[in-house]
Amino acid sequence: MSGVVEKMRASRKVLAEYNYEPAQIERGYAGKTLYINLSNKNIISKDVTQQMKDIFIGGKGFGLWYLWNAVKPDTKWNDPENEIIISPGPISGITQYPGSGKSLVVTLSPLTDSIMDSNVGGFFGPYFKFSGWDALEIQGKADKDVVVFIDGDNGRVTIEEVDLDPSASHLLSDQLTELMAESEQGRKNVSVVSSGSGAEHTRIGVLNFSFYDLRRKAARLKQAGRGGIGTVFRDKKLAALVVKFSGLSGKSNNPADPAKIARTGVKITREINKFDDTQFRMRQIGTANLMTPMNDYDLLPVHNFKYGSHKDAVGISSEVLRSRFTQKMPDGCWVGCALSCCKAVDDFVPKTGPFKGEKVIVDGPEYENAAGLGANCGIFDADYVIEANFYCDTYGIDTISTGTIIAFIMECYEKGIVNKKITGGLELNFGNAEAAMELIHQMGQGRGFGNIAGQGVRRLKKIFAEEYGGDPAFMQDIGMENKGLEYSQYQAKESLAQQGGYALTNKGPQHDEAWLIFMDMVNNQLPTFEKKAEALHYFPMFRTWFGLQGLCKLPWNDIIPESNATSESPEKIPEHVQNYVDIFNAVTGKSIDQDEMIRQSERVYNFQRVFNLRMGFGTRKHDAAPYRGLGPVTEEEYESRQERYDKQLKEDVGINPEGMSTAEKVAAMRSYRQGRYETLIDVVYKRRGWNENGVPKLEHLKELGIDFPEVVEVVKKHL
Amino acid sequence: MITVNGKQIEWEENLTVDRVLKTMNYSFPKIVVRVNGKVVEQKMWSAYKVPNDAEVQAHHLIAGG
């Protein structure tokens, strides 16, 4: 045992203890949830009701329901009554089908002030469920840093003070894994949830969920990344959650029909083995496979989403990143995942920061990291991307928001809105990797200009306007946030459907609701507003379903079955949709079909929309998009793709661009594109059963069976 | 003229699927091509002649985020 861990063990002081008989899992559910109050150290067990299972299913649904009951309309993210809820969902934990080890985390966000949800891998969710719990509610705030230990082997939950350093998540995860395991072999049975010092100093804190890697003898990390959940975690003085469960088997989820799950799992595993090497190469490159095609199709965000490609992007291409991944074997974040998208750079030696000169393991980089931290900031250096990725993770800050924040600041710097004096000497021009890295350290350590940057784009716009005289209208145009959440890393200017896929969302512009760029822009499968609206109904609902069950999206469409080529709706991957229906039925013993699957999501999706209303959000004005997300803001953007835009003015808008100045053309294009976006909103709202202000209609809620009195009361105020 | 994903491009003698994709700058490796509704397998792209007035669908099976 290492000296640090020995010291931690000796320092453990139990503040509260709860002993329980772990519930037997029955058809994917434990039937119990665990509530922990950090203020009064109360620990209790709650029953899962049939209504919860029927209406909210699990995962995000359970999280929303518990949060709804915990908070009031005026609750703020840092009020003690705000909760962090982690729920794995009924399918989570099966080992026969890839991507089945996810958890969903729900809280009030310090970025959006409204409801946030994030989908995360790692071992915590399944181990927690098999320890006897369908959800974990954390409420209240501790006085000092505490750790919650959940021992599923012995039925014991404790809140403890431990002498530890919570600033570096990769170290803390390793240390707590060692502390909780009874042997080196037993470390695979432990999972840690932690954050890092960056979560204490910014609004973009993440939660790192660990999965122990026996080959590397280290705890690897997956992130619940969006919306500052880690910031809430550290505000509650929670240093870590630790779970131990040693009895994992293929039967742990105790499904109704294990043979059917096995058959379905064998089928897709064969597909992966047969096709992955010639399709997306998830096993070789993971999501970084997107870097090259995104640049080729002008979809890679460059210079704060001004452009979609760059000549230097080859420096962080899919193949360059692939060459940096050190493992040459399948690597997944949950047991049995044949898609194995996890990638790592072993023995990486950072050139800067507190781990300068030390060998570390970097989980990634994934597409979002390379696109956001790299291309969007004009930095096309793989070493920089890997180091920035490492520090974001261990400081516990969101790589996506970090990339979009730094890109926004860089544009403001180049426009003279901020200068060296304001940034504390950082020359934040696009492409300045040294300055960007220093800013990440400042955000992670709560120093200098990093304290301002870590507030996120929405608050930066206000600060830059009020304190430095920046033009609010210009910053509104170029500040890539919606609802307070920073955009993820896709250039959507040429896809109206994806513009809606980003901004017509419940939590903000994360691509996990809908990713329609190729369907819309390249394949032209959505030529009318009605078709776009149908896609903006179906895909958000379908993808919400993963979050109810504890599933990963990747095995749905990052591997394509042979049947797809002749399918009527290839974009839906119908064979895989049916796989999910089959698995749900095989786990729960129910008998749903594909329509009911979408209905399950619709209930939760609309409930979340009403929850947003209850918290003072969720109407049309909150679905507005920054114009940078819809079209060219500046003359330089227009002129960089002048041929494309001139053609559109002529053929789509009906204006002859000859003789017009660039400024006139930018204005004409803006008027056209904004008009189309407003029309899209109208058609999408109608398809979703909402009124023109984005409020779900009462008859729609009734039809969905979520017209509870408290829901109706909220909605009536907006009708 | 032929139509590719709703956009018109010039037709020429001996126009192959490969040539159409190159003209459109479609470099993505996983595309399902249909010519007048019929799937053309990738191994036939260099030989298959696209007739004039054809409607070509080149669906990129890219998974994205």
Interface residues (C-beta under 8 A of the other chain):
Chain A: T278 Q279 F280 T287 L290 P293 D296 Y297 Y367 E368 S488 Y490 H511 D512 W515 I517 F518 V522 N523 N524 Q525 P527 L554 N557 D558 I560 N564 A565 T566 P570 E571
Chain B: N5 G6 K7 N25 Y26 S27 F28 P29 K30 V32 V39 Q57 A58 H59 H60 L61 I62 A63 G64 G65
